[in-house]
Amino acid sequence: MKGKKLRGLPDCPRMREVVDIGWWHLRKMKKHQGISDADLMRSAWVNVSQCVTRLPTHRQCLPTVLQGTMLYSYEFDCVLSGVVHAQLLGWPQYHFPASKFDDGETRGLIGECFSVPLAGLVHLACVSHASAAWWR
């Protein structure tokens, strides 16, 4: 992508190709036809840790965040930090302070977990199940 600095990405051809192919894929999707580049970049990211055959581009939805996940934001032209991963999953901003955890440790804590809203939804579905033993 011309004009992008790709901040936070390792300087290797593979990463640049994943970002470029991801942008190409977003532009070619039928549901994104007629949307300006500026509007398309908003809330769009690519998981540069994935193979391009898995179509790692996302817009307004979060993929499963693992320890090795590297999400590149087209809007902010940078790799999202571990703290931002935590916020996207529903954790409060102050829960993983940068003074106590570096980015690698935060990614390790956040990786292999799922979003707080999803956990609440599953819990609510189980508790309110009509045929559950505690309702008898």
Backbone bond lengths (Angstrom), bond angles and torsions (degrees), N, CA, C in turn:
res aa  C-N    CA-C-N  psi(-1)  N-CA   C-N-CA  omega(-1)  CA-C   N-CA-C  phi
1 M - - - 1.447 - - 1.514 108.85 -
2 K 1.283 115.31 125.96 1.452 120.02 -178.69 1.522 110.84 -74.20
3 G 1.322 115.03 139.38 1.446 120.41 177.94 1.525 114.61 85.98
4 K 1.298 117.74 -2.76 1.462 120.96 179.89 1.522 109.10 -98.92
5 K 1.333 115.73 139.23 1.461 120.90 -179.41 1.519 112.46 -90.44
6 L 1.333 116.62 -17.52 1.467 122.36 179.85 1.527 110.98 55.51
7 R 1.330 115.69 51.07 1.463 121.63 -177.62 1.527 111.54 -64.51
8 G 1.305 115.23 134.62 1.455 121.27 177.56 1.516 114.25 90.38
9 L 1.328 117.87 -11.19 1.467 120.45 179.14 1.522 110.13 -88.30
10 P 1.321 117.06 142.21 1.464 118.90 171.87 1.523 109.65 -59.84
11 D 1.319 116.44 141.81 1.463 120.74 -177.48 1.528 109.88 -80.96
12 C 1.318 115.73 81.19 1.459 120.31 177.45 1.532 109.07 -140.36
13 P 1.311 117.06 150.47 1.470 120.32 -176.25 1.525 113.62 -59.01
14 R 1.326 118.10 -34.37 1.458 120.59 -177.36 1.531 111.47 -61.44
15 M 1.334 116.78 -43.76 1.465 120.68 -179.30 1.523 110.76 -63.55
16 R 1.326 116.68 -43.37 1.466 120.11 178.82 1.525 111.01 -63.44
17 E 1.328 116.42 -38.54 1.467 120.02 179.28 1.523 111.35 -66.95
18 V 1.326 117.78 -39.77 1.464 120.22 178.43 1.527 110.25 -62.74
19 V 1.330 117.22 -42.49 1.466 121.17 178.65 1.535 110.27 -63.77
20 D 1.331 117.14 -44.44 1.462 120.84 -180.00 1.525 112.19 -65.70
21 I 1.317 117.22 -44.82 1.467 120.88 179.75 1.529 110.05 -66.80
22 G 1.317 117.26 -38.08 1.455 120.80 176.91 1.520 111.58 -60.93
23 W 1.337 116.68 -42.89 1.462 120.13 178.48 1.527 110.53 -65.83
24 W 1.319 116.50 -42.46 1.463 120.89 177.55 1.530 110.27 -58.57
25 H 1.333 116.42 -43.83 1.469 120.86 -179.74 1.529 110.74 -63.52
26 L 1.330 117.84 -43.23 1.463 120.53 178.21 1.529 111.38 -61.16
27 R 1.331 116.77 -41.65 1.470 120.93 -179.33 1.524 111.46 -66.27
28 K 1.318 119.11 -32.60 1.461 122.94 -174.84 1.527 113.54 -85.10
29 M 1.324 118.94 -12.89 1.459 120.55 -179.26 1.529 109.58 -66.51
30 K 1.341 116.53 135.71 1.469 121.03 -177.22 1.519 112.41 -58.34
31 K 1.326 116.96 -39.19 1.461 118.92 -177.02 1.521 113.01 -69.81
32 H 1.349 117.72 -11.94 1.459 121.31 179.06 1.521 112.54 -103.56
33 Q 1.321 118.40 4.87 1.460 121.22 178.93 1.521 109.15 -66.91
34 G 1.309 117.26 136.15 1.455 121.82 179.00 1.516 114.44 86.13
35 I 1.324 117.92 -3.07 1.466 121.29 178.08 1.524 107.96 -91.11
36 S 1.313 117.30 135.14 1.465 120.59 179.11 1.529 110.09 -67.61
37 D 1.329 115.66 158.98 1.468 120.37 179.46 1.526 111.49 -59.49
38 A 1.336 116.98 -40.79 1.473 120.64 -179.06 1.527 110.66 -62.99
39 D 1.333 117.34 -42.30 1.464 120.10 179.22 1.517 111.46 -70.32
40 L 1.330 116.66 -35.34 1.461 120.25 -179.85 1.528 111.33 -68.87
41 M 1.318 116.49 -34.89 1.468 120.27 -180.00 1.520 112.34 -66.88
42 R 1.330 116.92 -27.78 1.452 120.84 -178.70 1.529 109.21 -64.22
43 S 1.291 117.38 124.57 1.470 124.35 179.37 1.525 113.03 62.91
44 A 1.315 117.70 28.29 1.470 120.93 177.34 1.516 109.28 -113.24
45 W 1.324 116.24 137.49 1.450 120.25 177.04 1.507 109.79 -147.35
46 V 1.316 113.90 165.78 1.458 121.27 177.57 1.523 107.42 -130.07
47 N 1.318 115.36 140.43 1.459 121.20 177.07 1.518 107.26 -89.93
48 V 1.332 116.47 98.40 1.465 120.47 -175.30 1.522 112.57 -74.56
49 S 1.321 117.59 -6.95 1.462 120.08 176.82 1.530 111.47 -85.59
50 Q 1.334 117.44 -4.77 1.463 121.96 -179.99 1.521 110.71 -100.84
51 C 1.308 115.81 158.64 1.454 122.40 174.47 1.528 108.51 -73.68
52 V 1.327 117.34 144.75 1.464 120.23 -177.56 1.525 112.24 -66.61
53 T 1.323 118.52 -20.69 1.465 119.84 178.50 1.522 111.63 -68.71
54 R 1.323 117.45 -17.14 1.476 121.62 177.73 1.527 112.03 -89.36
55 L 1.339 116.89 5.99 1.466 123.15 -179.19 1.531 110.86 48.37
56 P 1.320 116.37 71.38 1.471 120.34 -172.56 1.521 115.25 -80.70
57 T 1.339 119.23 17.84 1.455 120.43 179.70 1.519 110.52 -90.08
58 H 1.321 115.02 146.20 1.455 120.90 -177.67 1.515 108.93 -142.24
59 R 1.300 114.92 148.42 1.457 120.03 174.77 1.516 108.12 -140.24
60 Q 1.307 116.12 117.74 1.457 124.35 177.81 1.519 113.63 63.36
61 C 1.306 118.12 21.35 1.461 121.12 170.83 1.521 107.18 -146.24
62 L 1.298 115.89 146.49 1.453 120.97 -174.19 1.523 110.40 -101.78
63 P 1.335 117.04 127.79 1.457 118.36 174.79 1.525 109.99 -73.36
64 T 1.304 116.69 171.52 1.464 120.11 175.84 1.520 108.69 -63.11
65 V 1.307 116.12 126.26 1.464 121.28 -178.07 1.513 108.39 -92.65
66 L 1.314 115.99 118.03 1.462 122.76 176.86 1.520 109.03 -109.69
67 Q 1.324 116.85 175.38 1.462 119.96 -178.15 1.523 111.95 -61.63
68 G 1.309 117.84 -34.99 1.461 121.30 -177.66 1.515 114.50 -92.47
69 T 1.322 118.48 4.53 1.454 121.52 -177.68 1.519 110.94 -66.03
70 M 1.323 115.37 130.42 1.465 121.56 174.50 1.522 107.12 -124.17
71 L 1.325 116.85 102.06 1.456 121.61 179.32 1.521 109.28 -93.20
72 Y 1.330 115.73 122.64 1.458 121.41 176.29 1.522 107.97 -99.74
73 S 1.336 116.87 126.42 1.459 122.52 179.79 1.524 109.16 -91.67
74 Y 1.337 116.18 121.23 1.463 120.17 175.31 1.526 110.53 -67.60
75 E 1.319 117.03 -34.78 1.462 121.39 -177.60 1.526 111.65 -66.44
76 F 1.331 117.34 -45.63 1.462 121.33 -175.56 1.522 113.36 -98.91
77 D 1.338 117.59 -3.60 1.465 122.91 177.13 1.531 111.65 55.42
78 C 1.331 115.66 49.16 1.462 119.61 178.32 1.526 109.82 -160.15
79 V 1.327 114.92 165.41 1.456 121.38 173.93 1.521 107.60 -81.73
80 L 1.321 116.61 134.33 1.454 120.38 -179.55 1.526 109.77 -73.81
81 S 1.310 116.39 136.06 1.464 122.01 -177.47 1.522 110.99 -76.51
82 G 1.316 115.96 170.95 1.456 121.19 177.37 1.518 112.31 -62.75
83 V 1.343 117.29 -35.28 1.466 120.86 178.12 1.527 110.25 -65.55
84 V 1.333 117.30 -39.30 1.465 120.57 178.03 1.526 109.78 -67.30
85 H 1.342 117.51 -38.10 1.468 120.21 175.00 1.531 109.72 -57.42
86 A 1.323 116.40 -43.60 1.463 120.69 179.92 1.526 110.70 -62.59
87 Q 1.321 117.09 -42.75 1.464 120.60 179.78 1.527 111.14 -65.56
88 L 1.329 117.49 -38.68 1.460 120.58 177.95 1.524 111.70 -64.87
89 L 1.329 116.53 -27.97 1.458 120.47 178.16 1.528 112.71 -86.30
90 G 1.335 117.31 -2.53 1.455 120.38 175.66 1.515 115.62 103.45
91 W 1.333 118.03 1.68 1.461 119.96 178.01 1.520 109.47 -75.69
92 P 1.339 117.81 147.86 1.458 119.55 177.96 1.529 111.51 -67.15
93 Q 1.317 115.56 153.82 1.464 121.48 -174.87 1.527 112.36 -60.27
94 Y 1.306 117.91 -36.47 1.466 121.91 -174.24 1.534 113.12 -87.25
95 H 1.322 118.80 -0.02 1.463 121.05 -173.97 1.537 112.73 -69.88
96 F 1.314 118.00 -32.93 1.466 122.40 179.28 1.524 108.64 -120.89
97 P 1.341 118.59 77.70 1.469 120.26 -175.86 1.529 111.74 -65.81
98 A 1.321 115.11 138.25 1.465 121.23 -178.77 1.527 112.00 -64.39
99 S 1.332 117.26 -22.21 1.464 119.86 179.90 1.531 111.62 -71.98
100 K 1.326 117.54 -23.37 1.463 120.77 -178.46 1.518 112.97 -102.91
101 F 1.329 117.91 -28.62 1.468 121.81 -176.80 1.526 109.24 -126.26
102 D 1.327 116.08 133.79 1.460 117.54 171.05 1.533 108.43 -82.23
103 D 1.316 116.63 175.49 1.459 120.59 -173.78 1.528 112.16 -62.05
104 G 1.330 117.05 -39.05 1.466 120.46 179.37 1.522 112.54 -64.44
105 E 1.336 116.24 -40.79 1.469 119.82 177.96 1.528 111.46 -66.96
106 T 1.324 116.39 -40.18 1.459 119.99 178.37 1.517 110.66 -63.61
107 R 1.340 116.79 -44.30 1.472 120.04 177.23 1.524 110.77 -61.17
108 G 1.332 117.32 -36.95 1.458 120.59 177.78 1.523 112.55 -66.01
109 L 1.334 116.26 -36.88 1.463 119.99 178.09 1.525 111.29 -72.47
110 I 1.318 116.36 -38.52 1.460 121.23 -176.93 1.523 111.43 -77.70
111 G 1.307 116.85 -34.94 1.457 120.11 -178.03 1.517 112.05 -59.63
112 E 1.294 115.46 149.24 1.465 123.26 179.28 1.527 112.51 67.94
113 C 1.312 118.99 23.12 1.461 120.33 174.81 1.525 108.49 -122.25
114 F 1.301 116.85 173.84 1.457 119.83 178.57 1.520 108.92 -127.74
115 S 1.302 116.73 171.59 1.454 120.49 -168.83 1.528 112.46 -69.79
116 V 1.315 115.06 148.57 1.458 122.12 178.91 1.535 110.72 -62.63
117 P 1.345 119.86 -44.05 1.474 118.39 176.85 1.526 113.03 -60.27
118 L 1.326 117.09 -36.60 1.465 120.00 178.33 1.527 110.60 -66.38
119 A 1.324 117.15 -40.70 1.462 120.24 178.32 1.528 110.27 -62.67
120 G 1.320 117.24 -40.87 1.458 120.60 177.17 1.516 112.52 -64.25
121 L 1.324 116.71 -39.47 1.456 121.04 179.23 1.527 111.54 -65.37
122 V 1.321 116.90 -43.97 1.464 120.73 178.51 1.525 110.21 -64.61
123 H 1.318 116.86 -42.52 1.463 120.98 178.64 1.532 110.36 -61.82
124 L 1.316 117.48 -44.98 1.460 121.38 179.10 1.527 110.88 -62.64
125 A 1.322 117.03 -41.43 1.462 120.13 179.47 1.527 111.43 -63.88
126 C 1.314 117.31 -38.83 1.465 120.41 179.61 1.525 111.50 -71.54
127 V 1.322 117.41 -42.70 1.461 121.23 -177.46 1.526 111.37 -68.55
128 S 1.322 117.09 -38.18 1.455 119.69 -175.87 1.526 113.64 -91.96
129 H 1.321 117.24 10.26 1.465 120.64 178.35 1.531 109.29 -63.08
130 A 1.324 117.04 126.65 1.468 122.20 -172.21 1.527 113.71 -63.71
131 S 1.316 117.40 -31.48 1.469 118.96 -177.15 1.518 113.39 -99.40
132 A 1.338 116.71 17.33 1.459 120.13 179.36 1.536 110.10 -68.60
133 A 1.321 116.05 152.56 1.463 121.78 -175.15 1.525 112.96 -61.50
134 W 1.337 118.13 -32.86 1.460 119.45 -175.90 1.531 113.06 -75.49
135 W 1.328 118.94 -9.21 1.463 121.32 177.16 1.534 112.14 -90.65
136 R 1.300 117.59 -8.11 1.468 121.20 -178.27 1.491 112.06 -83.92
